[in-house]
Amino acid sequence: MKFRDDRGWQKYHNLKDLALSLNLEASEVLEIFQWKSNNYELSEVEHRHLEDELADTLIYAFYMCDKLGVNPYEIIQNKLNVNKSRNWNFDD
């Protein structure tokens, strides 16, 4: 958050704009795989690009957690606990 705050960007970080930015960065992750087969192996350059785009996506997700006042690791664990109680049917 210090990086953001040092630049005065926090004033632009409302939940709507953070959600938009998160989605845009996630789209950039998807773009890396566009038109490639399911078993395509990423080049070193593509791998590094993917790391950068994942980092951008995570940054916006963490900014949203900060704005909401929630612990990202706690809400992840809560969701995993919910998923454990679900019945997944893969036979369809």
FENZI-V609559 format. One record per run of one state. SS is the DSSP state (hx for helix, st for strand, lp for the rest). FROM is the first residue (numbers start at 0). TO is the last residue. Records with the same first field share a line. If there is no record, write none. Layout:
# FENZI-V609559
SS->FROM-TO  FROM-TO
This chain:
# FENZI-V609559
lp->0-0  6-7  12-13  33-42  68-70  84-91
hx->1-5  8-11  14-32  43-67  71-83
